Amino acid sequence: MTPRWSPNPRSLYSRAELLAWGVHPRRLASREFHEAVPGFFTPSAAPASLELAARTLQQKAVPGAVISHASAAEMLGLPLPRHLEYATSRTVHCSVPTVRRRRSGHGAIMHTTADDHPASRIRGVRLSAPVTMLRELAGMLDHTQLVACCDHLVGPASRVRPRLSLADLRQLVHEATAGYRINDVRAAVRDSRERVESPKETETRLLLREAGFAEPVVNLTVRAPGAGETFRLDLSYPEQRLAIEYDGFWHSTDRRRHRRDRRKDDVLHELSWNVVRLADADLESPGMFLGRIAHLGAPRT
């Protein structure tokens, strides 16, 4: 008996292609397949990537659509809550002009915009331009999360090309027309900083400010005496020689990172710095952390 045809992992095929290869409609409607974008299916056990789904939607399912909202943000590597990530939502967001309005379909949410949608590109896929994307995200994220996205756009890991400085982003937001969520975006950009390497740095920085402490320095470089090694401090108050380091789960599970953290602490102690390390639990219940910071002399605003 000839074995039945099976799709390649992480592939994406049109309904017509699958039927032509002998996939019965009942099989196509089973849990074996997932309709990633309208009219295109992927194996549920090993689904297509967001980039492939977005490219297929833009080029074949809804020609001319611009990938937008959380989908554009994820393709640019912006930090998002897990429920908005493609692996969880299985949804691609896109925008089309009002005159081409159409209903959302399986795996896709169609948004409309009054004019031609401003766009940038990444690996050939058209995405919402940065300020437009921030306006879209402002309806999905809280202030801290939106600031983290701004920090990433102007940070060292940004995928936006040409690169944006914080001054560039502030100018673009200043020039943006009034309208949907622009005040939320302007507030987030005011609180954004350059050189931020993680959303937890953003969250901690904003927590300190909200608690009445002065703005800490972001990712200050410290050189080890004699050895020539350099270390970056997540947040710091250099005059008080106070360093604040966020420890994620990987800091204890990655042995190489753990050793480097211990080496950093040794160097800072040798240079007469105090080091305060915090984890997610400290951000959720920050009382003890803030008390420790105050005890060590963190400056107030």
C-alpha positions as CSV (number, residue, x, y, z in Angstrom):
1,M,0.0,0.0,0.0
2,T,1.4,3.4,-1.0
3,P,1.9,5.6,2.0
4,R,-0.2,8.8,2.0
5,W,1.5,12.0,1.3
6,S,2.5,14.2,4.2
7,P,3.6,17.9,4.3
8,N,7.0,19.0,5.2
9,P,7.4,20.4,8.8
10,R,6.9,24.2,9.0
11,S,5.6,24.3,5.4
12,L,2.6,26.3,4.2
13,Y,0.4,25.2,1.2
14,S,-2.7,26.5,-0.4
15,R,-5.9,24.4,-0.3
16,A,-5.6,23.8,-4.0
17,E,-2.1,22.4,-3.7
18,L,-3.1,20.0,-0.9
19,L,-6.1,18.8,-2.7
20,A,-4.0,18.2,-5.9
21,W,-1.6,16.1,-3.8
22,G,-4.4,13.9,-2.7
23,V,-5.2,15.3,0.7
24,H,-8.9,14.6,1.3
25,P,-11.0,17.6,2.5
26,R,-11.9,15.6,5.7
27,R,-8.2,15.2,6.4
28,L,-7.6,18.9,5.7
29,A,-10.4,19.8,8.2
30,S,-8.9,17.6,10.9
31,R,-6.5,18.6,13.7
32,E,-3.6,17.5,11.5
33,F,-3.7,20.9,9.7
34,H,-4.1,24.4,10.8
35,E,-5.2,27.3,8.5
36,A,-2.4,29.7,9.1
37,V,-3.8,32.4,6.8
38,P,-7.0,32.4,4.8
39,G,-6.7,29.5,2.2
40,F,-3.3,28.3,3.3
41,F,-2.6,25.4,5.6
42,T,0.3,24.2,7.8
43,P,0.9,21.0,9.7
44,S,-0.3,21.5,13.3
45,A,2.5,19.5,14.8
46,A,5.2,21.7,13.2
47,P,3.6,24.9,12.1
48,A,5.0,27.6,9.7
49,S,6.9,30.5,11.2
50,L,5.3,34.0,11.6
51,E,7.6,35.2,8.8
52,L,6.4,32.6,6.3
53,A,2.8,33.2,7.3
54,A,3.1,36.9,7.0
55,R,4.9,36.7,3.6
56,T,2.3,34.3,2.3
57,L,-0.6,36.5,3.5
58,Q,1.0,39.6,2.0
59,Q,1.9,38.1,-1.4
60,K,-0.9,35.6,-2.0
61,A,-3.8,35.7,0.4
62,V,-4.3,39.5,0.7
63,P,-1.9,41.1,-1.9
64,G,-0.7,44.5,-0.8
65,A,-1.6,44.2,2.9
66,V,0.9,45.6,5.4
67,I,1.8,43.4,8.4
68,S,0.9,45.4,11.4
69,H,0.2,45.5,15.2
70,A,1.7,42.7,17.3
71,S,2.8,40.7,14.1
72,A,5.0,43.6,12.9
73,A,6.3,44.1,16.4
74,E,7.3,40.4,16.7
75,M,9.0,40.4,13.3
76,L,11.1,43.4,14.6
77,G,11.9,41.5,17.8
78,L,10.0,43.8,20.1
79,P,9.2,42.4,23.6
80,L,5.5,41.3,23.7
81,P,3.4,39.6,26.3
82,R,3.2,35.9,25.6
83,H,-0.5,35.9,24.7
84,L,0.3,38.3,21.8
85,E,3.2,36.2,20.4
86,Y,2.5,34.2,17.2
87,A,3.3,30.9,18.9
88,T,0.4,31.4,21.2
89,S,-2.1,33.5,19.2
90,R,-1.6,31.8,15.8
91,T,-2.8,35.1,14.4
92,V,-1.2,37.4,11.8
93,H,-2.3,41.1,12.0
94,C,-2.4,43.1,8.8
95,S,-3.7,46.5,7.6
96,V,-5.4,47.5,4.3
97,P,-6.8,50.8,3.1
98,T,-10.5,51.4,4.0
99,V,-11.4,51.2,0.3
100,R,-10.2,47.6,0.3
101,R,-11.9,46.6,3.5
102,R,-12.5,42.9,4.0
103,R,-13.4,40.5,6.7
104,S,-10.9,38.8,8.9
105,G,-10.3,35.1,8.1
106,H,-8.8,32.1,9.7
107,G,-5.4,33.0,11.1
108,A,-5.6,36.6,10.2
109,I,-7.1,39.8,11.6
110,M,-7.7,42.6,9.1
111,H,-7.4,46.1,10.2
112,T,-8.3,49.1,8.1
113,T,-6.6,52.5,7.7
114,A,-7.9,55.6,6.1
115,D,-4.9,56.2,3.9
116,D,-2.2,54.1,2.3
117,H,-0.5,52.4,5.2
118,P,3.1,53.8,6.0
119,A,5.5,50.9,5.7
120,S,9.0,49.8,6.4
121,R,10.6,46.5,5.3
122,I,12.3,43.5,6.9
123,R,13.5,40.6,4.7
124,G,11.2,41.7,1.9
125,V,8.0,41.8,4.1
126,R,6.3,45.2,4.4
127,L,5.6,46.2,8.0
128,S,3.9,49.2,9.7
129,A,6.4,52.1,10.0
130,P,7.7,52.5,13.6
131,V,5.4,55.3,14.8
132,T,2.4,53.7,13.1
133,M,3.2,50.4,14.8
134,L,3.6,52.1,18.2
135,R,0.2,53.6,17.8
136,E,-1.2,50.2,17.0
137,L,0.5,48.6,20.0
138,A,-0.7,51.4,22.3
139,G,-4.2,49.8,22.3
140,M,-2.7,46.4,23.3
141,L,0.0,47.2,25.8
142,D,0.3,49.2,29.1
143,H,2.6,52.1,29.5
144,T,5.6,50.1,30.8
145,Q,5.3,47.5,28.0
146,L,5.0,50.3,25.4
147,V,8.2,52.0,26.8
148,A,10.0,48.7,26.5
149,C,9.1,48.5,22.8
150,C,10.4,52.1,22.3
151,D,13.6,51.1,24.1
152,H,14.1,48.2,21.8
153,L,13.4,50.2,18.6
154,V,16.4,52.5,19.5
155,G,18.4,49.8,21.3
156,P,21.4,47.8,20.3
157,A,19.3,44.8,19.1
158,S,17.0,46.9,16.9
159,R,16.2,45.4,13.5
160,V,14.9,48.7,12.1
161,R,16.8,49.8,9.1
162,P,18.1,52.5,8.7
163,R,18.7,52.5,12.5
164,L,16.8,54.9,14.6
165,S,18.3,57.0,17.4
166,L,16.1,58.1,20.3
167,A,16.3,61.6,18.9
168,D,15.1,60.3,15.5
169,L,12.1,58.5,17.1
170,R,11.2,61.5,19.2
171,Q,11.2,63.7,16.1
172,L,9.0,61.3,14.2
173,V,6.5,61.1,17.0
174,H,6.6,64.9,17.4
175,E,5.8,65.3,13.6
176,A,3.0,62.6,13.7
177,T,-0.5,63.8,13.1
178,A,-2.9,63.9,15.9
179,G,-5.2,60.9,16.2
180,Y,-5.4,57.3,17.5
181,R,-3.3,56.8,20.7
182,I,-0.6,59.4,19.7
183,N,-0.6,60.8,23.2
184,D,0.1,57.4,24.7
185,V,3.0,57.0,22.2
186,R,4.4,60.4,23.0
187,A,4.3,59.6,26.7
188,A,6.2,56.3,26.1
189,V,8.8,57.9,23.9
190,R,9.4,60.5,26.6
191,D,10.2,57.7,29.1
192,S,12.3,55.8,26.6
193,R,16.1,55.5,26.8
194,E,18.9,54.3,24.5
195,R,21.3,51.3,25.2
196,V,18.6,49.3,27.0
197,E,19.1,45.6,26.4
198,S,16.0,44.0,28.0
199,P,12.4,44.8,28.9
200,K,13.2,44.0,32.6
201,E,15.8,46.8,32.6
202,T,12.9,49.1,31.4
203,E,10.5,47.8,34.0
204,T,13.1,48.3,36.8
205,R,14.1,51.7,35.7
206,L,10.4,52.9,35.6
207,L,9.8,51.2,39.0
208,L,12.7,53.2,40.5
209,R,11.4,56.5,39.1
210,E,7.9,55.8,40.3
211,A,9.2,55.1,43.8
212,G,10.9,58.6,43.8
213,F,14.5,57.6,43.0
214,A,16.6,59.5,40.5
215,E,17.0,58.2,37.0
216,P,19.7,55.4,37.0
217,V,22.4,55.2,34.3
218,V,21.6,52.5,31.7
219,N,24.3,49.9,30.8
220,L,27.3,51.7,32.2
221,T,30.6,50.0,31.2
222,V,33.1,49.2,34.0
223,R,36.6,48.0,33.4
224,A,38.3,45.5,35.7
225,P,41.6,46.8,37.0
226,G,44.6,45.0,35.7
227,A,42.8,42.4,33.6
228,G,41.3,44.7,31.0
229,E,37.9,43.0,31.1
230,T,34.8,45.1,30.7
231,F,31.3,44.6,32.2
232,R,28.0,46.4,31.6
233,L,25.8,47.2,34.6
234,D,22.1,47.0,33.8
235,L,21.3,50.0,35.9
236,S,23.6,52.0,38.2
237,Y,24.2,55.1,40.3
238,P,27.9,55.7,39.7
239,E,28.4,58.5,42.3
240,Q,27.0,56.2,45.0
241,R,28.8,53.2,43.4
242,L,25.5,51.2,43.4
243,A,24.8,48.6,40.7
244,I,21.4,47.0,40.1
245,E,21.4,43.8,38.1
246,Y,18.4,41.8,36.9
247,D,18.7,38.0,37.1
248,G,16.4,36.1,34.8
249,F,15.9,32.4,35.0
250,W,18.8,31.8,32.5
251,H,21.3,33.4,34.9
252,S,21.1,30.4,37.2
253,T,20.7,27.7,34.4
254,D,23.4,29.0,32.1
255,R,26.7,28.1,33.8
256,R,28.8,30.4,31.6
257,R,26.6,33.4,32.4
258,H,26.5,32.4,36.0
259,R,30.3,32.4,36.2
260,R,30.5,35.8,34.4
261,D,28.0,37.2,36.9
262,R,30.1,36.1,39.8
263,R,33.2,37.5,38.2
264,K,31.4,40.8,37.6
265,D,30.3,40.9,41.3
266,D,34.0,40.3,42.4
267,V,35.3,43.1,40.2
268,L,32.6,45.5,41.4
269,H,33.3,44.7,45.1
270,E,37.0,45.2,44.4
271,L,36.1,48.7,43.1
272,S,34.0,49.4,46.2
273,W,30.6,49.0,44.5
274,N,27.5,47.6,46.1
275,V,25.6,45.2,43.9
276,V,21.8,44.6,44.3
277,R,20.4,41.7,42.3
278,L,16.7,41.3,41.7
279,A,14.5,38.7,40.0
280,D,10.9,38.6,38.8
281,A,9.6,38.2,42.4
282,D,11.2,41.5,43.4
283,L,9.4,43.3,40.5
284,E,6.1,41.8,41.5
285,S,6.5,42.7,45.2
286,P,9.2,45.4,45.2
287,G,9.1,46.5,48.8
288,M,12.2,44.8,50.1
289,F,14.2,45.7,46.9
290,L,13.3,49.4,47.2
291,G,14.1,49.4,50.9
292,R,17.5,47.9,50.1
293,I,18.2,50.5,47.4
294,A,17.2,53.3,49.8
295,H,19.5,51.8,52.5
296,L,22.5,51.8,50.1
297,G,22.0,55.5,49.4
298,A,20.3,55.6,46.0
299,P,19.6,59.3,45.3
300,R,16.1,60.7,45.3
301,T,14.7,63.0,42.7
